[in-house]
Amino acid sequence: MTPLAQLVDALIDTADPVLTVTDNASDDEDAQALLGAMLARLEGLYAPRDLLIATAVLEAVTPMLVETNVLLTTQPVGRPV
């Protein structure tokens, strides 16, 4: 399996749990605190550089997903061809 395929699988595997946590939080601040507490162990498992690389990848992925979702859910404007 390629690294990209592994990233895709990991994003799919994490989507529901992250949504569950954020949906159950009363506001964005609570969601951030909950996720921070749940993921705190990562600081002991990975070097800061590794966490920063993971963050950079997620920051790059997010706009791609948003843009693609907008393209998929937006009705075409104008006259049908």
PDB file of N, CA, C and O in Angstrom, chain B, residues numbered from 101:
ATOM      1  N   MET B 101       0.857  -1.177   0.000  1.00  0.00           N
ATOM      2  CA  MET B 101       0.000   0.000   0.000  1.00  0.00           C
ATOM      3  C   MET B 101       0.898   1.235   0.000  1.00  0.00           C
ATOM      4  O   MET B 101       1.871   1.311   0.751  1.00  0.00           O
ATOM      5  N   THR B 102       0.563   2.181  -0.839  1.00  0.00           N
ATOM      6  CA  THR B 102       1.365   3.397  -0.937  1.00  0.00           C
ATOM      7  C   THR B 102       1.124   4.306   0.269  1.00  0.00           C
ATOM      8  O   THR B 102       0.105   4.177   0.949  1.00  0.00           O
ATOM      9  N   PRO B 103       2.052   5.222   0.537  1.00  0.00           N
ATOM     10  CA  PRO B 103       1.830   6.168   1.627  1.00  0.00           C
ATOM     11  C   PRO B 103       0.551   6.991   1.435  1.00  0.00           C
ATOM     12  O   PRO B 103      -0.149   7.280   2.405  1.00  0.00           O
ATOM     13  N   LEU B 104       0.245   7.369   0.193  1.00  0.00           N
ATOM     14  CA  LEU B 104      -0.971   8.134  -0.045  1.00  0.00           C
ATOM     15  C   LEU B 104      -2.209   7.299   0.270  1.00  0.00           C
ATOM     16  O   LEU B 104      -3.156   7.806   0.872  1.00  0.00           O
ATOM     17  N   ALA B 105      -2.215   6.041  -0.124  1.00  0.00           N
ATOM     18  CA  ALA B 105      -3.343   5.157   0.181  1.00  0.00           C
ATOM     19  C   ALA B 105      -3.496   4.990   1.692  1.00  0.00           C
ATOM     20  O   ALA B 105      -4.615   4.928   2.202  1.00  0.00           O
ATOM     21  N   GLN B 106      -2.373   4.918   2.408  1.00  0.00           N
ATOM     22  CA  GLN B 106      -2.432   4.821   3.858  1.00  0.00           C
ATOM     23  C   GLN B 106      -3.015   6.093   4.472  1.00  0.00           C
ATOM     24  O   GLN B 106      -3.774   6.028   5.439  1.00  0.00           O
ATOM     25  N   LEU B 107      -2.660   7.249   3.907  1.00  0.00           N
ATOM     26  CA  LEU B 107      -3.220   8.515   4.387  1.00  0.00           C
ATOM     27  C   LEU B 107      -4.727   8.550   4.165  1.00  0.00           C
ATOM     28  O   LEU B 107      -5.481   8.947   5.054  1.00  0.00           O
ATOM     29  N   VAL B 108      -5.162   8.137   2.986  1.00  0.00           N
ATOM     30  CA  VAL B 108      -6.593   8.110   2.683  1.00  0.00           C
ATOM     31  C   VAL B 108      -7.326   7.202   3.673  1.00  0.00           C
ATOM     32  O   VAL B 108      -8.354   7.589   4.228  1.00  0.00           O
ATOM     33  N   ASP B 109      -6.802   6.007   3.891  1.00  0.00           N
ATOM     34  CA  ASP B 109      -7.425   5.081   4.846  1.00  0.00           C
ATOM     35  C   ASP B 109      -7.483   5.688   6.247  1.00  0.00           C
ATOM     36  O   ASP B 109      -8.495   5.574   6.939  1.00  0.00           O
ATOM     37  N   ALA B 110      -6.396   6.329   6.656  1.00  0.00           N
ATOM     38  CA  ALA B 110      -6.351   6.933   7.992  1.00  0.00           C
ATOM     39  C   ALA B 110      -7.374   8.062   8.120  1.00  0.00           C
ATOM     40  O   ALA B 110      -8.026   8.192   9.156  1.00  0.00           O
ATOM     41  N   LEU B 111      -7.517   8.874   7.080  1.00  0.00           N
ATOM     42  CA  LEU B 111      -8.503   9.961   7.136  1.00  0.00           C
ATOM     43  C   LEU B 111      -9.920   9.406   7.230  1.00  0.00           C
ATOM     44  O   LEU B 111     -10.742   9.921   7.988  1.00  0.00           O
ATOM     45  N   ILE B 112     -10.203   8.369   6.468  1.00  0.00           N
ATOM     46  CA  ILE B 112     -11.537   7.758   6.531  1.00  0.00           C
ATOM     47  C   ILE B 112     -11.782   7.153   7.910  1.00  0.00           C
ATOM     48  O   ILE B 112     -12.866   7.293   8.476  1.00  0.00           O
ATOM     49  N   ASP B 113     -10.763   6.478   8.445  1.00  0.00           N
ATOM     50  CA  ASP B 113     -10.907   5.847   9.766  1.00  0.00           C
ATOM     51  C   ASP B 113     -11.109   6.862  10.883  1.00  0.00           C
ATOM     52  O   ASP B 113     -11.757   6.553  11.883  1.00  0.00           O
ATOM     53  N   THR B 114     -10.568   8.067  10.733  1.00  0.00           N
ATOM     54  CA  THR B 114     -10.667   9.062  11.804  1.00  0.00           C
ATOM     55  C   THR B 114     -11.853  10.006  11.656  1.00  0.00           C
ATOM     56  O   THR B 114     -12.201  10.711  12.603  1.00  0.00           O
ATOM     57  N   ALA B 115     -12.469  10.029  10.496  1.00  0.00           N
ATOM     58  CA  ALA B 115     -13.537  11.006  10.252  1.00  0.00           C
ATOM     59  C   ALA B 115     -14.691  10.861  11.247  1.00  0.00           C
ATOM     60  O   ALA B 115     -15.083  11.844  11.877  1.00  0.00           O
ATOM     61  N   ASP B 116     -15.234   9.666  11.395  1.00  0.00           N
ATOM     62  CA  ASP B 116     -16.382   9.483  12.290  1.00  0.00           C
ATOM     63  C   ASP B 116     -16.057   9.761  13.758  1.00  0.00           C
ATOM     64  O   ASP B 116     -16.822  10.455  14.428  1.00  0.00           O
ATOM     65  N   PRO B 117     -14.936   9.235  14.276  1.00  0.00           N
ATOM     66  CA  PRO B 117     -14.639   9.546  15.681  1.00  0.00           C
ATOM     67  C   PRO B 117     -14.447  11.040  15.945  1.00  0.00           C
ATOM     68  O   PRO B 117     -14.894  11.547  16.974  1.00  0.00           O
ATOM     69  N   VAL B 118     -13.793  11.743  15.035  1.00  0.00           N
ATOM     70  CA  VAL B 118     -13.593  13.179  15.230  1.00  0.00           C
ATOM     71  C   VAL B 118     -14.932  13.904  15.189  1.00  0.00           C
ATOM     72  O   VAL B 118     -15.185  14.785  16.010  1.00  0.00           O
ATOM     73  N   LEU B 119     -15.794  13.538  14.235  1.00  0.00           N
ATOM     74  CA  LEU B 119     -17.116  14.157  14.164  1.00  0.00           C
ATOM     75  C   LEU B 119     -17.934  13.869  15.414  1.00  0.00           C
ATOM     76  O   LEU B 119     -18.668  14.737  15.887  1.00  0.00           O
ATOM     77  N   THR B 120     -17.815  12.672  15.947  1.00  0.00           N
ATOM     78  CA  THR B 120     -18.546  12.321  17.166  1.00  0.00           C
ATOM     79  C   THR B 120     -18.115  13.206  18.324  1.00  0.00           C
ATOM     80  O   THR B 120     -18.954  13.707  19.073  1.00  0.00           O
ATOM     81  N   VAL B 121     -16.817  13.401  18.473  1.00  0.00           N
ATOM     82  CA  VAL B 121     -16.312  14.251  19.563  1.00  0.00           C
ATOM     83  C   VAL B 121     -16.786  15.685  19.379  1.00  0.00           C
ATOM     84  O   VAL B 121     -17.280  16.301  20.323  1.00  0.00           O
ATOM     85  N   THR B 122     -16.642  16.222  18.166  1.00  0.00           N
ATOM     86  CA  THR B 122     -17.019  17.617  17.955  1.00  0.00           C
ATOM     87  C   THR B 122     -18.525  17.817  18.048  1.00  0.00           C
ATOM     88  O   THR B 122     -18.983  18.858  18.520  1.00  0.00           O
ATOM     89  N   ASP B 123     -19.302  16.828  17.602  1.00  0.00           N
ATOM     90  CA  ASP B 123     -20.767  16.941  17.708  1.00  0.00           C
ATOM     91  C   ASP B 123     -21.236  16.908  19.159  1.00  0.00           C
ATOM     92  O   ASP B 123     -22.226  17.551  19.508  1.00  0.00           O
ATOM     93  N   ASN B 124     -20.532  16.166  19.999  1.00  0.00           N
ATOM     94  CA  ASN B 124     -20.923  16.048  21.401  1.00  0.00           C
ATOM     95  C   ASN B 124     -20.421  17.201  22.267  1.00  0.00           C
ATOM     96  O   ASN B 124     -20.870  17.367  23.401  1.00  0.00           O
ATOM     97  N   ALA B 125     -19.505  17.987  21.743  1.00  0.00           N
ATOM     98  CA  ALA B 125     -19.007  19.143  22.494  1.00  0.00           C
ATOM     99  C   ALA B 125     -19.999  20.291  22.353  1.00  0.00           C
ATOM    100  O   ALA B 125     -20.660  20.430  21.324  1.00  0.00           O
ATOM    101  N   SER B 126     -20.095  21.101  23.381  1.00  0.00           N
ATOM    102  CA  SER B 126     -21.070  22.186  23.364  1.00  0.00           C
ATOM    103  C   SER B 126     -20.626  23.356  22.488  1.00  0.00           C
ATOM    104  O   SER B 126     -21.464  24.093  21.968  1.00  0.00           O
ATOM    105  N   ASP B 127     -19.332  23.529  22.324  1.00  0.00           N
ATOM    106  CA  ASP B 127     -18.833  24.589  21.441  1.00  0.00           C
ATOM    107  C   ASP B 127     -17.437  24.219  20.937  1.00  0.00           C
ATOM    108  O   ASP B 127     -16.873  23.199  21.333  1.00  0.00           O
ATOM    109  N   ASP B 128     -16.889  25.063  20.060  1.00  0.00           N
ATOM    110  CA  ASP B 128     -15.585  24.766  19.459  1.00  0.00           C
ATOM    111  C   ASP B 128     -14.472  24.665  20.494  1.00  0.00           C
ATOM    112  O   ASP B 128     -13.552  23.860  20.351  1.00  0.00           O
ATOM    113  N   GLU B 129     -14.561  25.490  21.541  1.00  0.00           N
ATOM    114  CA  GLU B 129     -13.533  25.471  22.585  1.00  0.00           C
ATOM    115  C   GLU B 129     -13.550  24.141  23.331  1.00  0.00           C
ATOM    116  O   GLU B 129     -12.496  23.580  23.632  1.00  0.00           O
ATOM    117  N   ASP B 130     -14.743  23.641  23.628  1.00  0.00           N
ATOM    118  CA  ASP B 130     -14.857  22.339  24.288  1.00  0.00           C
ATOM    119  C   ASP B 130     -14.345  21.217  23.393  1.00  0.00           C
ATOM    120  O   ASP B 130     -13.677  20.298  23.867  1.00  0.00           O
ATOM    121  N   ALA B 131     -14.657  21.288  22.095  1.00  0.00           N
ATOM    122  CA  ALA B 131     -14.191  20.275  21.150  1.00  0.00           C
ATOM    123  C   ALA B 131     -12.669  20.262  21.094  1.00  0.00           C
ATOM    124  O   ALA B 131     -12.051  19.198  21.065  1.00  0.00           O
ATOM    125  N   GLN B 132     -12.066  21.450  21.081  1.00  0.00           N
ATOM    126  CA  GLN B 132     -10.606  21.542  21.039  1.00  0.00           C
ATOM    127  C   GLN B 132     -10.003  20.974  22.320  1.00  0.00           C
ATOM    128  O   GLN B 132      -9.004  20.256  22.265  1.00  0.00           O
ATOM    129  N   ALA B 133     -10.587  21.281  23.457  1.00  0.00           N
ATOM    130  CA  ALA B 133     -10.089  20.769  24.733  1.00  0.00           C
ATOM    131  C   ALA B 133     -10.227  19.245  24.797  1.00  0.00           C
ATOM    132  O   ALA B 133      -9.312  18.557  25.248  1.00  0.00           O
ATOM    133  N   LEU B 134     -11.361  18.725  24.350  1.00  0.00           N
ATOM    134  CA  LEU B 134     -11.569  17.277  24.344  1.00  0.00           C
ATOM    135  C   LEU B 134     -10.565  16.569  23.444  1.00  0.00           C
ATOM    136  O   LEU B 134      -9.931  15.597  23.854  1.00  0.00           O
ATOM    137  N   LEU B 135     -10.422  17.063  22.214  1.00  0.00           N
ATOM    138  CA  LEU B 135      -9.465  16.438  21.296  1.00  0.00           C
ATOM    139  C   LEU B 135      -8.042  16.564  21.821  1.00  0.00           C
ATOM    140  O   LEU B 135      -7.247  15.631  21.703  1.00  0.00           O
ATOM    141  N   GLY B 136      -7.720  17.714  22.399  1.00  0.00           N
ATOM    142  CA  GLY B 136      -6.382  17.910  22.963  1.00  0.00           C
ATOM    143  C   GLY B 136      -6.088  16.915  24.079  1.00  0.00           C
ATOM    144  O   GLY B 136      -4.996  16.350  24.146  1.00  0.00           O
ATOM    145  N   ALA B 137      -7.066  16.704  24.948  1.00  0.00           N
ATOM    146  CA  ALA B 137      -6.882  15.748  26.043  1.00  0.00           C
ATOM    147  C   ALA B 137      -6.752  14.323  25.511  1.00  0.00           C
ATOM    148  O   ALA B 137      -5.936  13.540  25.998  1.00  0.00           O
ATOM    149  N   MET B 138      -7.559  13.997  24.514  1.00  0.00           N
ATOM    150  CA  MET B 138      -7.524  12.637  23.957  1.00  0.00           C
ATOM    151  C   MET B 138      -6.216  12.347  23.217  1.00  0.00           C
ATOM    152  O   MET B 138      -5.727  11.217  23.227  1.00  0.00           O
ATOM    153  N   LEU B 139      -5.661  13.365  22.584  1.00  0.00           N
ATOM    154  CA  LEU B 139      -4.461  13.172  21.769  1.00  0.00           C
ATOM    155  C   LEU B 139      -3.164  13.529  22.498  1.00  0.00           C
ATOM    156  O   LEU B 139      -2.085  13.448  21.912  1.00  0.00           O
ATOM    157  N   ALA B 140      -3.261  13.918  23.755  1.00  0.00           N
ATOM    158  CA  ALA B 140      -2.078  14.354  24.510  1.00  0.00           C
ATOM    159  C   ALA B 140      -0.975  13.300  24.539  1.00  0.00           C
ATOM    160  O   ALA B 140       0.207  13.643  24.555  1.00  0.00           O
ATOM    161  N   ARG B 141      -1.346  12.030  24.548  1.00  0.00           N
ATOM    162  CA  ARG B 141      -0.338  10.945  24.567  1.00  0.00           C
ATOM    163  C   ARG B 141       0.601  11.001  23.372  1.00  0.00           C
ATOM    164  O   ARG B 141       1.734  10.526  23.454  1.00  0.00           O
ATOM    165  N   LEU B 142       0.146  11.571  22.269  1.00  0.00           N
ATOM    166  CA  LEU B 142       0.977  11.626  21.068  1.00  0.00           C
ATOM    167  C   LEU B 142       2.285  12.372  21.313  1.00  0.00           C
ATOM    168  O   LEU B 142       3.300  12.087  20.677  1.00  0.00           O
ATOM    169  N   GLU B 143       2.254  13.337  22.246  1.00  0.00           N
ATOM    170  CA  GLU B 143       3.481  14.090  22.545  1.00  0.00           C
ATOM    171  C   GLU B 143       4.565  13.196  23.118  1.00  0.00           C
ATOM    172  O   GLU B 143       5.752  13.486  22.962  1.00  0.00           O
ATOM    173  N   GLY B 144       4.181  12.126  23.771  1.00  0.00           N
ATOM    174  CA  GLY B 144       5.164  11.193  24.304  1.00  0.00           C
ATOM    175  C   GLY B 144       5.561  10.108  23.316  1.00  0.00           C
ATOM    176  O   GLY B 144       6.597   9.463  23.475  1.00  0.00           O
ATOM    177  N   LEU B 145       4.736   9.909  22.296  1.00  0.00           N
ATOM    178  CA  LEU B 145       5.000   8.852  21.319  1.00  0.00           C
ATOM    179  C   LEU B 145       5.784   9.331  20.102  1.00  0.00           C
ATOM    180  O   LEU B 145       6.501   8.555  19.472  1.00  0.00           O
ATOM    181  N   TYR B 146       5.642  10.611  19.777  1.00  0.00           N
ATOM    182  CA  TYR B 146       6.262  11.145  18.561  1.00  0.00           C
ATOM    183  C   TYR B 146       7.077  12.391  18.873  1.00  0.00           C
ATOM    184  O   TYR B 146       6.775  13.129  19.810  1.00  0.00           O
ATOM    185  N   ALA B 147       8.100  12.609  18.083  1.00  0.00           N
ATOM    186  CA  ALA B 147       8.913  13.818  18.201  1.00  0.00           C
ATOM    187  C   ALA B 147       8.088  15.021  17.746  1.00  0.00           C
ATOM    188  O   ALA B 147       7.195  14.879  16.910  1.00  0.00           O
ATOM    189  N   PRO B 148       8.381  16.206  18.291  1.00  0.00           N
ATOM    190  CA  PRO B 148       7.655  17.399  17.864  1.00  0.00           C
ATOM    191  C   PRO B 148       7.674  17.588  16.347  1.00  0.00           C
ATOM    192  O   PRO B 148       6.674  17.996  15.757  1.00  0.00           O
ATOM    193  N   ARG B 149       8.802  17.294  15.724  1.00  0.00           N
ATOM    194  CA  ARG B 149       8.915  17.433  14.260  1.00  0.00           C
ATOM    195  C   ARG B 149       7.885  16.554  13.551  1.00  0.00           C
ATOM    196  O   ARG B 149       7.274  16.987  12.574  1.00  0.00           O
ATOM    197  N   ASP B 150       7.686  15.321  14.033  1.00  0.00           N
ATOM    198  CA  ASP B 150       6.720  14.412  13.419  1.00  0.00           C
ATOM    199  C   ASP B 150       5.293  14.942  13.555  1.00  0.00           C
ATOM    200  O   ASP B 150       4.497  14.835  12.622  1.00  0.00           O
ATOM    201  N   LEU B 151       4.974  15.511  14.712  1.00  0.00           N
ATOM    202  CA  LEU B 151       3.646  16.080  14.910  1.00  0.00           C
ATOM    203  C   LEU B 151       3.434  17.297  14.015  1.00  0.00           C
ATOM    204  O   LEU B 151       2.333  17.517  13.510  1.00  0.00           O
ATOM    205  N   LEU B 152       4.488  18.086  13.820  1.00  0.00           N
ATOM    206  CA  LEU B 152       4.385  19.244  12.933  1.00  0.00           C
ATOM    207  C   LEU B 152       4.200  18.817  11.480  1.00  0.00           C
ATOM    208  O   LEU B 152       3.473  19.471  10.732  1.00  0.00           O
ATOM    209  N   ILE B 153       4.849  17.728  11.075  1.00  0.00           N
ATOM    210  CA  ILE B 153       4.663  17.214   9.713  1.00  0.00           C
ATOM    211  C   ILE B 153       3.224  16.724   9.535  1.00  0.00           C
ATOM    212  O   ILE B 153       2.592  17.005   8.516  1.00  0.00           O
ATOM    213  N   ALA B 154       2.712  15.997  10.520  1.00  0.00           N
ATOM    214  CA  ALA B 154       1.329  15.530  10.452  1.00  0.00           C
ATOM    215  C   ALA B 154       0.371  16.719  10.363  1.00  0.00           C
ATOM    216  O   ALA B 154      -0.601  16.685   9.608  1.00  0.00           O
ATOM    217  N   THR B 155       0.644  17.753  11.125  1.00  0.00           N
ATOM    218  CA  THR B 155      -0.186  18.958  11.100  1.00  0.00           C
ATOM    219  C   THR B 155      -0.148  19.607   9.719  1.00  0.00           C
ATOM    220  O   THR B 155      -1.185  20.012   9.192  1.00  0.00           O
ATOM    221  N   ALA B 156       1.035  19.704   9.138  1.00  0.00           N
ATOM    222  CA  ALA B 156       1.168  20.306   7.806  1.00  0.00           C
ATOM    223  C   ALA B 156       0.381  19.515   6.761  1.00  0.00           C
ATOM    224  O   ALA B 156      -0.251  20.103   5.883  1.00  0.00           O
ATOM    225  N   VAL B 157       0.419  18.197   6.852  1.00  0.00           N
ATOM    226  CA  VAL B 157      -0.333  17.361   5.903  1.00  0.00           C
ATOM    227  C   VAL B 157      -1.830  17.599   6.074  1.00  0.00           C
ATOM    228  O   VAL B 157      -2.545  17.778   5.087  1.00  0.00           O
ATOM    229  N   LEU B 158      -2.310  17.603   7.316  1.00  0.00           N
ATOM    230  CA  LEU B 158      -3.733  17.845   7.550  1.00  0.00           C
ATOM    231  C   LEU B 158      -4.154  19.237   7.096  1.00  0.00           C
ATOM    232  O   LEU B 158      -5.247  19.412   6.559  1.00  0.00           O
ATOM    233  N   GLU B 159      -3.298  20.218   7.307  1.00  0.00           N
ATOM    234  CA  GLU B 159      -3.607  21.579   6.855  1.00  0.00           C
ATOM    235  C   GLU B 159      -3.656  21.657   5.332  1.00  0.00           C
ATOM    236  O   GLU B 159      -4.418  22.451   4.781  1.00  0.00           O
ATOM    237  N   ALA B 160      -2.859  20.848   4.651  1.00  0.00           N
ATOM    238  CA  ALA B 160      -2.891  20.811   3.186  1.00  0.00           C
ATOM    239  C   ALA B 160      -4.114  20.052   2.673  1.00  0.00           C
ATOM    240  O   ALA B 160      -4.689  20.416   1.647  1.00  0.00           O
ATOM    241  N   VAL B 161      -4.505  19.009   3.380  1.00  0.00           N
ATOM    242  CA  VAL B 161      -5.627  18.170   2.964  1.00  0.00           C
ATOM    243  C   VAL B 161      -6.964  18.906   3.114  1.00  0.00           C
ATOM    244  O   VAL B 161      -7.836  18.779   2.255  1.00  0.00           O
ATOM    245  N   THR B 162      -7.128  19.658   4.175  1.00  0.00           N
ATOM    246  CA  THR B 162      -8.418  20.271   4.489  1.00  0.00           C
ATOM    247  C   THR B 162      -8.972  21.129   3.355  1.00  0.00           C
ATOM    248  O   THR B 162     -10.122  20.925   2.967  1.00  0.00           O
ATOM    249  N   PRO B 163      -8.208  22.087   2.799  1.00  0.00           N
ATOM    250  CA  PRO B 163      -8.781  22.883   1.713  1.00  0.00           C
ATOM    251  C   PRO B 163      -9.103  22.047   0.473  1.00  0.00           C
ATOM    252  O   PRO B 163     -10.056  22.343  -0.248  1.00  0.00           O
ATOM    253  N   MET B 164      -8.312  21.009   0.228  1.00  0.00           N
ATOM    254  CA  MET B 164      -8.598  20.130  -0.910  1.00  0.00           C
ATOM    255  C   MET B 164      -9.944  19.440  -0.740  1.00  0.00           C
ATOM    256  O   MET B 164     -10.727  19.351  -1.686  1.00  0.00           O
ATOM    257  N   LEU B 165     -10.212  18.948   0.475  1.00  0.00           N
ATOM    258  CA  LEU B 165     -11.480  18.281   0.747  1.00  0.00           C
ATOM    259  C   LEU B 165     -12.647  19.262   0.667  1.00  0.00           C
ATOM    260  O   LEU B 165     -13.695  18.936   0.108  1.00  0.00           O
ATOM    261  N   VAL B 166     -12.473  20.448   1.217  1.00  0.00           N
ATOM    262  CA  VAL B 166     -13.531  21.449   1.184  1.00  0.00           C
ATOM    263  C   VAL B 166     -13.836  21.844  -0.260  1.00  0.00           C
ATOM    264  O   VAL B 166     -14.999  21.911  -0.658  1.00  0.00           O
ATOM    265  N   GLU B 167     -12.797  22.104  -1.037  1.00  0.00           N
ATOM    266  CA  GLU B 167     -12.981  22.514  -2.434  1.00  0.00           C
ATOM    267  C   GLU B 167     -13.679  21.416  -3.238  1.00  0.00           C
ATOM    268  O   GLU B 167     -14.589  21.696  -4.018  1.00  0.00           O
ATOM    269  N   THR B 168     -13.256  20.182  -3.047  1.00  0.00           N
ATOM    270  CA  THR B 168     -13.865  19.069  -3.769  1.00  0.00           C
ATOM    271  C   THR B 168     -15.316  18.890  -3.357  1.00  0.00           C
ATOM    272  O   THR B 168     -16.175  18.643  -4.204  1.00  0.00           O
ATOM    273  N   ASN B 169     -15.601  19.010  -2.063  1.00  0.00           N
ATOM    274  CA  ASN B 169     -16.975  18.880  -1.588  1.00  0.00           C
ATOM    275  C   ASN B 169     -17.859  19.974  -2.167  1.00  0.00           C
ATOM    276  O   ASN B 169     -19.004  19.712  -2.535  1.00  0.00           O
ATOM    277  N   VAL B 170     -17.343  21.194  -2.252  1.00  0.00           N
ATOM    278  CA  VAL B 170     -18.112  22.294  -2.840  1.00  0.00           C
ATOM    279  C   VAL B 170     -18.404  21.989  -4.306  1.00  0.00           C
ATOM    280  O   VAL B 170     -19.523  22.200  -4.772  1.00  0.00           O
ATOM    281  N   LEU B 171     -17.411  21.497  -5.029  1.00  0.00           N
ATOM    282  CA  LEU B 171     -17.615  21.167  -6.436  1.00  0.00           C
ATOM    283  C   LEU B 171     -18.635  20.053  -6.608  1.00  0.00           C
ATOM    284  O   LEU B 171     -19.421  20.072  -7.555  1.00  0.00           O
ATOM    285  N   LEU B 172     -18.630  19.084  -5.703  1.00  0.00           N
ATOM    286  CA  LEU B 172     -19.542  17.950  -5.816  1.00  0.00           C
ATOM    287  C   LEU B 172     -20.966  18.294  -5.407  1.00  0.00           C
ATOM    288  O   LEU B 172     -21.916  17.685  -5.900  1.00  0.00           O
ATOM    289  N   THR B 173     -21.125  19.266  -4.509  1.00  0.00           N
ATOM    290  CA  THR B 173     -22.461  19.557  -3.978  1.00  0.00           C
ATOM    291  C   THR B 173     -23.101  20.796  -4.579  1.00  0.00           C
ATOM    292  O   THR B 173     -24.275  21.060  -4.322  1.00  0.00           O
ATOM    293  N   THR B 174     -22.368  21.561  -5.368  1.00  0.00           N
ATOM    294  CA  THR B 174     -22.899  22.781  -5.957  1.00  0.00           C
ATOM    295  C   THR B 174     -23.534  22.461  -7.308  1.00  0.00           C
ATOM    296  O   THR B 174     -22.936  21.803  -8.160  1.00  0.00           O
ATOM    297  N   GLN B 175     -24.746  22.940  -7.474  1.00  0.00           N
ATOM    298  CA  GLN B 175     -25.423  22.750  -8.755  1.00  0.00           C
ATOM    299  C   GLN B 175     -24.797  23.670  -9.803  1.00  0.00           C
ATOM    300  O   GLN B 175     -24.453  24.812  -9.498  1.00  0.00           O
ATOM    301  N   PRO B 176     -24.650  23.185 -11.020  1.00  0.00           N
ATOM    302  CA  PRO B 176     -24.100  24.036 -12.082  1.00  0.00           C
ATOM    303  C   PRO B 176     -24.994  25.254 -12.306  1.00  0.00           C
ATOM    304  O   PRO B 176     -26.217  25.188 -12.182  1.00  0.00           O
ATOM    305  N   VAL B 177     -24.344  26.358 -12.638  1.00  0.00           N
ATOM    306  CA  VAL B 177     -25.065  27.601 -12.903  1.00  0.00           C
ATOM    307  C   VAL B 177     -25.101  27.802 -14.409  1.00  0.00           C
ATOM    308  O   VAL B 177     -24.146  27.481 -15.116  1.00  0.00           O
ATOM    309  N   GLY B 178     -26.189  28.324 -14.877  1.00  0.00           N
ATOM    310  CA  GLY B 178     -26.283  28.600 -16.314  1.00  0.00           C
ATOM    311  C   GLY B 178     -27.186  27.616 -17.005  1.00  0.00           C
ATOM    312  O   GLY B 178     -27.867  26.812 -16.370  1.00  0.00           O
ATOM    313  N   ARG B 179     -27.180  27.689 -18.262  1.00  0.00           N
ATOM    314  CA  ARG B 179     -28.056  26.900 -19.100  1.00  0.00           C
ATOM    315  C   ARG B 179     -27.492  25.503 -19.305  1.00  0.00           C
ATOM    316  O   ARG B 179     -26.287  25.348 -19.505  1.00  0.00           O
ATOM    317  N   PRO B 180     -28.343  24.482 -19.259  1.00  0.00           N
ATOM    318  CA  PRO B 180     -27.851  23.111 -19.490  1.00  0.00           C
ATOM    319  C   PRO B 180     -27.316  22.969 -20.910  1.00  0.00           C
ATOM    320  O   PRO B 180     -27.812  23.602 -21.843  1.00  0.00           O
ATOM    321  N   VAL B 181     -26.323  22.148 -21.052  1.00  0.00           N
ATOM    322  CA  VAL B 181     -25.718  21.932 -22.369  1.00  0.00           C
ATOM    323  C   VAL B 181     -26.300  20.682 -22.988  1.00  0.00           C
ATOM    324  O   VAL B 181     -25.927  20.314 -24.102  1.00  0.00           O
TER     325      VAL B 181
END
